[in-house]
Amino acid sequence: MITLGPHPLRMLALAVTLLAASGCVPVTVNVYFPQEKIDSAAGSIEDLVRVEKGEKPATPPPAKKDGKEGRVPASGPWLALLAPAPAEAQIPDLKVRTPEVMASIESRRARFPQIQQWKGRGCIGENAQGLVEARPGQGCGAEAGALIDAENRDRMTLYRTLLQQNNMAPSELAKVQAGFAKANRERAQSGEWIQAQTGQWTRK
């Protein structure tokens, strides 16, 4: 007896099943941004929180680079144009001006003067997770605690929105929080509480 292989109808059913499966299963491609990109986006957002609506945030001076990195060859600046672009240049910037992100920024902006007032009293500090935290200042009351809760809700909503809208993996949340913690440490006023990455609290 000669075997002709699988039945044609079975092969057709298998092909249809495979095509249907390939069309129905969503494929999620996560984007992994370098910490420098996250830090830059966090700084831009924190600058927006700190300005009045309609004003433009101040442009920070360009960061200085140590060593040979970033220097133009002595043989002529035109040679730099012939050099291959670094891999990081191909990574897109984070989306930071979406309606959902801007809503969180506006909510935080409205609360910012009160947050600063309590920071000045030593009642609120910036921790290493990109959140505000109660500190043992003078005359701290329940109002400071309510502000901390509301501010941290907005911040976590903002961080998770950035992850979602930039196709970042949930595991990248710690990097986003670290970027915002750094931005807030850098923008803290003299005498305000800040927490280093080591966990140590100091007054700036």
N, C-alpha and C positions, 0 to 999 in steps of 0.2 A: 504494500500500500504506500502510495506517495503522499507525503505531508506537504501541503501548500502554505503552511505558516498560519499566523493568526487570521481570524475571520475579518474580512474587510470592514464589516459594520463595527466590530470591536475597535479596530484601528481608528475609524472615523470618530467614534465616541471618545476615544482617548485623546485624539487631537483637539476636539471641541472642548473637552474638559481642561486641557492644558492652556488653550487660548483664553478661555473664560477666566481661569485662575490668574493668568498673567495680566489680564485687563482689570481685575477687580481688587487685587491686592495692592494697596498704596505703598509706594517706595519713599521712605523718608531719608533725605540726605542731610546730615547735620553739618553745620559749618563751625569750624574751630578757629576762633580768632586768637592771635597772639595777645599777650597781656598788654602790650603797648597800645594796641588798637582799643582795647577795652578801657584802659586808663584814659586815653584821649577822649573817648565818647563820654565817660563819666565826668571828666573835667568840663566838657562843653555843657552837659546837662546841669551840673552844679552852678556854673556861671549863669545859666538861664534862671535858675531858682533865685539867685541873688540880685537880679535886676528888676526894676519896675517894668510893667507891661508896656511894650512899645519901644523901650530903650534897647540899645545893643550892648552886650557884655564886652568888657575890655579885652583886647587881644593880648594874651601873654607873650612875652618875648620868646624867641626860638630857643630851644634847649641847646646847651653847649655839649659838644661831643668831645670826649677825651681820647687820647691816643691817635692812631692813624685813621680810625673810622670816620668817614664823612669828609675827609680832606680831598681837595682837588689836586690832581697830579701836577707837579711843577712843570711838566713839559707842555702844559697848555690846557685851559678849561674845555676846549672843544673836544679833547680826547675823552672827556667824561661822557659825552653824548654817544660815543661808540661802545661804551661799556655795556654789558648786558644788564637789564633791570633786575634788581633783587627780587627774590621770590615773594617777599612781603608786599611788594607793590601790586601784585596780582590779587591780593586779598581785598575784597570790597570793604568799605567803611560800614559801620553799624548804622542801622536805621534808627535815628533818634528824634525825628520830627513827625512821627505818625500821630494821628488824633489821640490814640490811647495813651501814648507816652506824654503828649502835651497836656492831657487832662491831669495826669499825675503831677506834672511840673507846676501847673496852675494851682492845684490844691496845696502843694508844698510852698509855693511862692506866697500865697495868702497867709500862711502860718509862719513864715520865716521871721518876721519881726518879733513875734512872741518867743519863738525858739531862741533867737539871739539874746533877748532880754534875760531869759532864764540861764542861758549859757554864761552871760556876764556875771550872774550871781553865783556861779559855780554849781548850779543845780542840775545841769544837763551837760553831758559830754559826748564826744564822738568815739564810738568803740571801733574795734578792728574788723567788725563784720558789716560795716557800712550802715549801722543803725545808731540811734541816739540812746543814751542810757542815763539813768539817774545817778547823780553824784552828791556827796555830802556837803552841799553849799549852805549859804546863810538864808534863812527864811524860806526854805523850799516847802511848798504845800501841795495840795491835791491837784491844783491847776497844772503844775508842772508834769505830774504823772499822766494827766489826761492828754496833754500835748505830746508827750512821749509815745503814748499808745497810738494816737492818730497819725503822728509823723511816721512811725515805723510801719503802720499799715500801708500808707501811701508808698513808702520806699520799697517794701516787699512786692507790692503790686507792680511798681515800676520795674524792678529787677526781673520779675517773672515775665512781664510783657516784653522786655528786651530779648529774653531768651526765646520766647515764642515767635516774635516777629522777625528775628534774625536767624531762625532755624538752628538755634544752638541746643546742644544736648542738655538735659536737666543737670547733669554733673558739672556743667560750667557755671552754675549759680555761685559757687564759692569764688570763682575768678571775678565775676561781676561785682560781688560784694566787696572783694578786696580792692578792686579798682575805685569804687565809690568811697571806701574808707580812706584810701590814699588821697583822693581829691579833697575830701573834707578835712583831713589833717593839714594839707597844704594851705587850705583857705581859712583855717581857724584863726581867730584873733588872739592877740597876746593875753595870757592869763586864762584862756579857756582850757577845759579838760580834753585831752586826746589820749587814745590808747594805741600804743605801738603794736606791731605785728607780734611781738613777743608776749603781749598781754599786759605789759606794764603801763599804768596810768601816770601821766605827768601833766603839768600845766605848761602850755606853750609859752 
